[in-house]
Amino acid sequence: MQGFLVCLLYNCWASFVATKKFMRNFLVLTLLTLCLTANSQDVYVNRVWYLGDNQFFVYLNYNEGYDWKTHEEIEPFLGEPETEDFETTRRKLPPELATKYFNMPWTSELWLFDNSTYSKLTELEFIGVEYFEDMITSSYIAVFKATNFIEPTSFADMNHYCISSNSNGRIKSDFKAQPVDSKAYGTELKKRFGFTDRKRLKTQSIEFNNSTLTLCSFLGENYNSNSAIMKSNDQKHIILLEILANEYVMWEMTLTPLFIKDMPVIVMDMGVPDTDHNWTQIAIFNGTNYVLQFPDDKVTVR
């Protein structure tokens, strides 16, 4: 009986100690999770397009429950055309209907950047949602006014993009990148994927921080679409993202000064070869590879 009581007391004590240890570890894990969550930000990154008159826009997606067929429901509420350009038509949508039908995921002020300076140019002020028609397509867009924007003499080879202001402190102010000759890197990619010059669609190389990222799009044996991003450093080449035997490719990449796990977030121009079907995605480094997501999903930085 005495032995039984001793064993029972020991088990109770051991259970108490184990419970305290579990609770202590649980509390530590909870506090670490809270700290990481508190320090994380969902940053909006997207390609922006110039409208003229210091105005830029982003394409909008419908809220859940609506799609392109909803245009018939919206059209009676659109304002009169407000443009002098015979090739385009812009019609305003009332604000209360804009928030009802469309996803506008930015929650803080947007900053304007371009790929020539990689630094903040100015702020973007949201001024409304419009139905935009040109000679090829029609879309709903969010329009922004660029504060004190100095229009460049040429937009050739220049891509503009926006990053929300809650990225403050996570943008590398000294970030520099420049395009470089992609011939040598293209040769490496040809060896890896076995395509010929006739099947190569495009190659683009950008140098930064003593490394080079190369984007290459090419046709496969059955003329399917393929593309890959390769990182090169000290004669070492690593494939960080590949899309093989698909309908679409990565057409062009624009590096941003927003870094995650020591690699820049990339604005990607995506498209289907030999069509006008193109769109924007965001490439984010997860520590091993780049992964693609849509701008509306935002970029989580910690």
C-alpha positions as CSV (number, residue, x, y, z in Angstrom):
1,M,0.0,0.0,0.0
2,Q,2.8,2.4,0.9
3,G,4.6,1.6,-2.3
4,F,1.3,2.3,-4.2
5,L,1.0,5.7,-2.5
6,V,4.6,6.6,-3.3
7,C,4.1,5.7,-6.9
8,L,0.9,7.7,-7.1
9,L,2.5,10.7,-5.6
10,Y,5.5,10.5,-7.9
11,N,3.2,10.2,-11.0
12,C,1.2,13.2,-9.8
13,W,4.4,15.2,-9.3
14,A,5.7,14.2,-12.7
15,S,2.4,15.1,-14.3
16,F,2.5,18.5,-12.6
17,V,6.1,19.2,-13.7
18,A,5.2,18.1,-17.3
19,T,2.1,20.3,-17.3
20,K,4.1,23.3,-16.1
21,K,6.7,22.6,-18.8
22,F,4.0,22.3,-21.4
23,M,2.3,25.5,-20.3
24,R,5.6,27.3,-20.3
25,N,6.5,26.2,-23.8
26,F,2.9,26.9,-25.0
27,L,3.1,30.5,-23.6
28,V,6.5,31.0,-25.2
29,L,5.2,29.7,-28.6
30,T,2.1,31.9,-28.3
31,L,4.2,35.0,-27.5
32,L,6.5,34.3,-30.4
33,T,3.5,33.9,-32.8
34,L,2.0,37.1,-31.5
35,C,5.2,39.0,-32.0
36,L,5.6,37.7,-35.6
37,T,2.0,38.5,-36.4
38,A,2.3,42.0,-34.9
39,N,5.4,42.7,-37.0
40,S,4.0,41.3,-40.2
41,Q,2.3,43.5,-42.8
42,D,0.2,42.7,-45.8
43,V,1.7,45.0,-48.5
44,Y,-0.1,45.8,-51.8
45,V,2.2,45.6,-54.8
46,N,1.0,46.0,-58.4
47,R,1.9,47.2,-61.8
48,V,0.4,50.7,-62.6
49,W,-0.3,52.1,-66.0
50,Y,-0.1,55.8,-67.1
51,L,-3.2,57.5,-68.3
52,G,-1.7,61.0,-68.9
53,D,-2.4,64.2,-66.9
54,N,-0.4,62.8,-63.9
55,Q,-3.0,59.9,-63.6
56,F,-2.2,56.2,-63.2
57,F,-4.5,53.2,-62.9
58,V,-4.6,49.5,-61.8
59,Y,-7.0,46.9,-63.2
60,L,-9.7,45.8,-60.8
61,N,-11.2,42.4,-60.1
62,Y,-14.8,41.8,-59.1
63,N,-15.9,41.0,-55.6
64,E,-17.0,37.5,-54.8
65,G,-20.4,36.8,-56.3
66,Y,-19.9,39.1,-59.3
67,D,-18.1,38.7,-62.6
68,W,-17.8,40.2,-66.1
69,K,-21.6,39.6,-66.7
70,T,-22.3,42.1,-64.0
71,H,-21.4,44.9,-66.4
72,E,-24.9,44.9,-67.7
73,E,-26.1,45.6,-64.1
74,I,-23.6,48.3,-63.6
75,E,-23.7,50.1,-67.0
76,P,-26.9,52.2,-66.3
77,F,-25.1,53.9,-63.4
78,L,-22.0,54.9,-65.3
79,G,-21.4,58.6,-65.9
80,E,-21.1,60.3,-69.2
81,P,-17.8,59.9,-71.1
82,E,-15.1,62.3,-69.9
83,T,-12.3,62.2,-72.5
84,E,-11.2,64.1,-75.5
85,D,-9.3,61.1,-76.9
86,F,-11.3,59.5,-79.6
87,E,-9.4,56.2,-79.1
88,T,-10.5,55.8,-75.4
89,T,-13.6,56.3,-73.3
90,R,-13.7,56.8,-69.5
91,R,-16.9,56.7,-67.5
92,K,-17.0,57.2,-63.7
93,L,-18.7,54.8,-61.4
94,P,-20.4,56.1,-58.2
95,P,-18.2,55.3,-55.1
96,E,-20.9,53.3,-53.3
97,L,-21.2,51.0,-56.3
98,A,-17.5,50.8,-56.7
99,T,-17.0,49.2,-53.3
100,K,-20.0,47.0,-53.8
101,Y,-18.8,45.4,-57.0
102,F,-15.0,45.6,-57.0
103,N,-12.1,44.5,-54.8
104,M,-9.8,47.4,-53.8
105,P,-7.4,45.6,-51.5
106,W,-5.0,48.5,-50.6
107,T,-5.5,49.6,-47.0
108,S,-2.9,52.4,-46.9
109,E,-1.5,55.1,-49.1
110,L,0.2,53.9,-52.3
111,W,3.7,55.0,-53.4
112,L,4.8,55.2,-57.0
113,F,8.0,53.6,-58.2
114,D,9.7,53.0,-61.6
115,N,12.3,50.6,-62.7
116,S,14.9,53.3,-63.6
117,T,15.4,54.6,-60.0
118,Y,13.9,51.9,-57.8
119,S,13.1,54.6,-55.4
120,K,9.8,56.3,-54.4
121,L,8.8,58.9,-56.9
122,T,5.7,60.3,-55.2
123,E,2.3,59.4,-53.6
124,L,-0.7,58.1,-55.4
125,E,-4.1,59.5,-54.4
126,F,-7.1,57.3,-55.1
127,I,-9.7,59.4,-57.0
128,G,-12.2,56.8,-58.2
129,V,-13.3,53.8,-60.2
130,E,-14.0,54.1,-64.0
131,Y,-15.0,52.0,-66.9
132,F,-12.2,52.3,-69.4
133,E,-12.5,51.4,-73.0
134,D,-9.9,51.6,-75.7
135,M,-9.8,50.2,-79.3
136,I,-9.0,46.7,-78.1
137,T,-10.3,46.0,-74.6
138,S,-12.6,47.4,-71.9
139,S,-12.0,47.1,-68.1
140,Y,-12.9,48.6,-64.8
141,I,-10.0,50.5,-63.3
142,A,-9.0,52.3,-60.1
143,V,-7.6,55.7,-61.0
144,F,-5.0,57.6,-58.9
145,K,-3.5,61.1,-59.1
146,A,0.3,61.3,-58.7
147,T,1.2,64.2,-56.5
148,N,3.8,66.5,-58.1
149,F,4.7,63.9,-60.7
150,I,7.3,65.0,-63.2
151,E,6.5,63.3,-66.5
152,P,9.6,61.7,-68.1
153,T,10.5,62.7,-71.6
154,S,10.2,59.0,-72.6
155,F,8.4,56.0,-71.2
156,A,10.4,53.6,-73.3
157,D,11.7,50.7,-71.3
158,M,10.1,52.1,-68.1
159,N,7.7,50.2,-66.0
160,H,5.8,51.9,-63.1
161,Y,4.5,50.0,-60.1
162,C,3.1,50.8,-56.7
163,I,3.9,49.6,-53.2
164,S,1.6,50.5,-50.2
165,S,3.1,52.7,-47.5
166,N,2.8,50.1,-44.8
167,S,6.0,48.6,-46.4
168,N,7.9,51.5,-44.7
169,G,11.1,50.2,-43.1
170,R,11.1,47.1,-45.4
171,I,12.2,48.8,-48.6
172,K,15.9,48.9,-49.4
173,S,16.6,52.6,-50.1
174,D,20.0,51.8,-51.6
175,F,18.7,49.1,-54.0
176,K,20.2,49.3,-57.5
177,A,19.6,47.0,-60.5
178,Q,20.5,47.2,-64.1
179,P,19.8,45.1,-67.2
180,V,22.7,43.2,-68.6
181,D,23.5,41.1,-71.7
182,S,21.6,37.9,-71.3
183,K,23.5,35.9,-74.0
184,A,25.7,33.9,-71.6
185,Y,22.8,33.2,-69.2
186,G,20.6,32.2,-72.2
187,T,23.2,29.7,-73.3
188,E,23.1,28.1,-69.8
189,L,19.3,27.9,-69.9
190,K,19.4,26.3,-73.4
191,K,21.6,23.6,-72.1
192,R,19.3,23.0,-69.1
193,F,16.0,22.9,-71.0
194,G,17.2,21.8,-74.4
195,F,15.6,24.4,-76.6
196,T,17.0,26.1,-79.8
197,D,17.3,29.7,-80.7
198,R,14.3,29.3,-83.0
199,K,12.2,28.3,-80.1
200,R,13.4,31.0,-77.7
201,L,10.7,33.6,-77.2
202,K,12.5,36.1,-74.9
203,T,15.5,36.4,-72.5
204,Q,15.9,39.1,-69.9
205,S,18.7,39.5,-67.4
206,I,18.9,41.9,-64.5
207,E,22.0,42.3,-62.2
208,F,21.7,43.3,-58.6
209,N,23.8,42.7,-55.4
210,N,26.5,40.8,-57.3
211,S,23.8,38.4,-58.6
212,T,21.9,38.1,-61.8
213,L,18.3,37.0,-62.4
214,T,17.5,35.8,-65.9
215,L,14.0,35.2,-67.2
216,C,13.7,33.1,-70.3
217,S,10.5,32.0,-72.2
218,F,10.7,29.4,-74.9
219,L,8.7,26.8,-76.8
220,G,8.9,23.1,-76.0
221,E,9.1,20.1,-78.3
222,N,5.4,20.2,-79.0
223,Y,5.4,24.0,-79.2
224,N,3.9,24.3,-75.7
225,S,4.9,27.3,-73.6
226,N,7.7,27.3,-71.1
227,S,9.5,29.9,-68.9
228,A,12.0,30.0,-66.1
229,I,13.8,32.3,-63.8
230,M,17.4,31.5,-63.0
231,K,19.7,33.1,-60.4
232,S,23.4,33.3,-61.3
233,N,26.3,34.0,-58.9
234,D,30.0,33.1,-59.1
235,Q,29.4,30.8,-62.1
236,K,26.6,29.0,-60.1
237,H,23.2,28.8,-61.6
238,I,20.0,27.9,-59.7
239,I,16.5,27.7,-61.2
240,L,14.2,29.6,-58.8
241,L,10.9,29.3,-60.7
242,E,9.8,27.3,-63.8
243,I,6.5,27.0,-65.7
244,L,6.7,24.1,-68.1
245,A,4.4,22.7,-70.7
246,N,1.7,25.3,-70.1
247,E,-0.4,27.7,-72.1
248,Y,1.1,30.9,-70.6
249,V,4.6,32.2,-69.9
250,M,6.4,34.9,-67.8
251,W,7.0,37.7,-70.3
252,E,8.9,40.3,-68.3
253,M,10.1,40.9,-64.8
254,T,10.4,44.2,-62.9
255,L,12.4,44.0,-59.7
256,T,11.3,46.1,-56.7
257,P,13.2,47.3,-53.7
258,L,10.8,45.4,-51.4
259,F,12.8,42.4,-50.1
260,I,11.7,39.1,-48.6
261,K,14.3,36.6,-47.4
262,D,17.1,38.6,-49.0
263,M,15.5,38.5,-52.5
264,P,13.4,41.2,-54.2
265,V,9.7,41.0,-54.8
266,I,9.2,40.9,-58.6
267,V,6.3,42.4,-60.6
268,M,5.7,39.8,-63.4
269,D,4.1,40.4,-66.8
270,M,2.4,37.2,-67.7
271,G,0.8,36.3,-71.1
272,V,-0.3,33.7,-73.6
273,P,2.0,33.7,-76.7
274,D,0.5,34.9,-79.9
275,T,-2.6,36.4,-78.1
276,D,-3.5,39.7,-76.4
277,H,-4.2,37.9,-73.2
278,N,-1.9,39.2,-70.5
279,W,-2.0,40.0,-66.8
280,T,0.2,40.9,-63.8
281,Q,1.3,38.5,-61.1
282,I,3.7,39.0,-58.1
283,A,6.7,36.7,-57.6
284,I,7.7,36.2,-53.9
285,F,10.8,34.3,-52.7
286,N,10.0,31.8,-49.9
287,G,13.6,31.0,-49.0
288,T,14.0,28.3,-51.7
289,N,12.0,29.3,-54.8
290,Y,9.9,32.1,-56.2
291,V,6.2,31.6,-56.0
292,L,3.5,33.5,-58.0
293,Q,0.4,35.1,-56.7
294,F,-2.0,37.8,-57.8
295,P,-1.7,41.4,-56.6
296,D,-5.0,41.3,-54.8
297,D,-3.6,38.6,-52.4
298,K,-1.0,41.1,-51.2
299,V,2.5,40.4,-50.0
300,T,3.0,39.3,-46.4
301,V,6.3,40.6,-45.0
302,R,7.7,40.0,-41.5
